[in-house]
């Protein structure tokens, strides 16, 4: 399943940043139930689960990168769909740009997003197919400190209802790049909507909090 069908367009330094002043949500909610702390029980039922949720970051600043040789930010329905879904969920966009279908350019862009400081999570769309110029997965995986195999597995499970066995050609993946969850989606608008709405919006706040917990 190639991403070529999504029409790609040259983007020369269309860095087109949306440097919104978002509330990065960097404040981790470490509030513990004081009433529970007043009782020194030897039991701690459900504590671990609640403790993990204390690290959720509710308002994220996203980078959205469309991997394409023919798209522009002005002609990017997949990127538009991702941006709309993120805003509707209460998040903001720190960066929105098009990156050429090139291994080095993709990898450099992903590394820069992790270094910016105003990017809590990155989403790419495009370049996850099986044609020779589909390089997103290879570029991203070299940067992953940790991989998140469940993302691709669940994305393909959800996609099966729409495209059937063609999911075997869908290499959507995700991992952590220098503390920043990075999600790589196919280039179709439907795939961008599905992955963002059903998976990323649901799990990015939790994953972001856990990925930088030591900070």
N, C-alpha and C positions, 0 to 999 in steps of 0.2 A: 504494500500500500504506500505509494509515493505521495509526497506532499505537493508534487507539482501541480496537481489539479487546482490548487488554491491560487494560482496565478502569482507569480512572484514579481517584484519590481525593484529596480535599482535604487538603492539608498546610499547616497554618498556621505556625508557626515550628518545625516538627519538625526542628530542626537536628540532633538525634540524633547528635551526634558520637561517634565511637569514637576518642577521643584515646589511641590505643595508643602506648606508648613503643616504637616500632619502631626497629630499627637502620636508619637511613635509607640505609645503604650509601653515604654520601656520600664515603667514602674511595675514590678512584679508584686502581685497581691499576696503578701505574706501574712495576711490577717488569719490568725488561728482563733478558734472559738475559745475565748477566755473562760467561759463557764466550764468547758470540758477540762481545761488545764487546772481548774480549782479542785478537781476530783482526781486523786492519784490512784486510778484503777490500774490493775495489771493488764487490762485489756485495751486494745487500740483498734476496735473494729472499724474498717473502712478508712482508717487514717491515711494509708498509703495512697489510696485512690484520690482522696481529697487533696493530699499534699501535691500530687502531680498537677491537679487543676489549679493550684495556687500559682503556678508558673505560666499560665496562659496569658498571652498578650492580646488584648481585645481589639486594639486598633493598630493595624499594620500598614507600613509603607511598602508598596510593591514596586518591583521593576517588571515591566512587561516587554519582552523582546520577541519580535517577529523575525524568524529566520527565513530569509527569502532573497532571491536575486532579482525579483521583478516587482515586489510590493513597495509601496511607500506608506508612510504613516497616514497620509490622506486617503489611501486606498487599501485599507486593511480591516476587512470585516471581522476576522478572527480576533485581532487585537482590540477592536471596538467592543466586541461581545465580552471579552475578558474584563476590560475596563468598566463597562456598565455593571457587570455582576459584582465586581469588587466594591464599587461605590455604593451599590444597593445594600451591600452587607456591612457598610460602615467603615470600609478601609479607604486608603488613598493611594495615589500613584506618585511615586518619586521619579520614575523614569519610564518613558515610553519611546521605543525606538525600533528601527528595522536594522537587522544585522545580516550581512551577506552570507550566502550558503558557503562558508569557507571555514575549515577546521580552526585555523589560528584566530580568525576574527571572532568566531563563536566563543572559543575558550577565553580569549582576552576579555570579551564583554562580560562573561559570567564572573571572571575573577574580579573585574572592576566593580561589578554590582556588589559583591561581597565586601569590598573595601570601602564603599562609599560612606557608610555610617547612617544614612537615611533610608537604607533598603533593608527591610526585615525579611523579605522573601522574594524570590525571583520566579517568574513564569516565562517559559519560552513556548512558542507555538510554531511548528514547522520543522522540517529536517529530520523527522523520526522514522521515515520510510526506509525502503530497501534499495533505492537507486544509488548509483555511485556518489552522487553529490549530497546525499542525506548524511550529514556529519554531526548533527546535534548530539546524539547519544554518545558517540565516541568522544567528542570534545568534553562533554559534561562529566562523563564517568571518570576521566582522568583527574578531575578536580574533587570528586566526592571523597570526603573523609569517611563518611558512612553512607551506605546505600539504603534506600527505603523500598525494597522489592514489593511490598504490599501495595504501593501506589499503582504500579504498572499492572499488577495482577488484578486488582479491583477495577481499574479502568477498562481492561480488556473484558472482564466479566460483564460490566455494565454495557459495553459496546456491542457485545455479542447479539443482543436483541435487535440492534440496528443493522449490523453488517455481517452477521453470521460468522462463518469460518474465516472470513478475511481478517479477523482480529489477529491472526498469526503473523501478519505483516505489519502490525502496529507495535512499535517499540517504545511506547511512552514509558518514562522512567522518572525517578526522583532520588535525591540524595542531599546531603548536607555539604555545602561549600563554605569552609571557613566560618562556621556557625550560622550560615544562612540557608534555610530550606530552599531547594531549587527544584522546580517541577517542569518536566519537559513533555509538552503535549503535541499531538499531531497538528498539522496546519489547517485542517478543515474547520469551518465555523462551528459545525455541530460538535466536533471533538473538543474544541476550545470551550464551548458552553458546558458540555457534559463534565469535563474534568475540573473546570473552575467551580461550577455551581455545586456539584455533588461531592467532590472530594476536597479541593483546595480550601474553599471557604469553610468547610466543616473542620478540617484538621490543621490548617496552617497556624492558627493562634496557639494551639497546644504544642505543635512541633517546634515552633519558634521559641517558645518559652523553655522547652526542654533543651534545645540545641545550645542555648546560651546561658543555661542555668548557673554554670560555674562563674560566669561574669558577675 
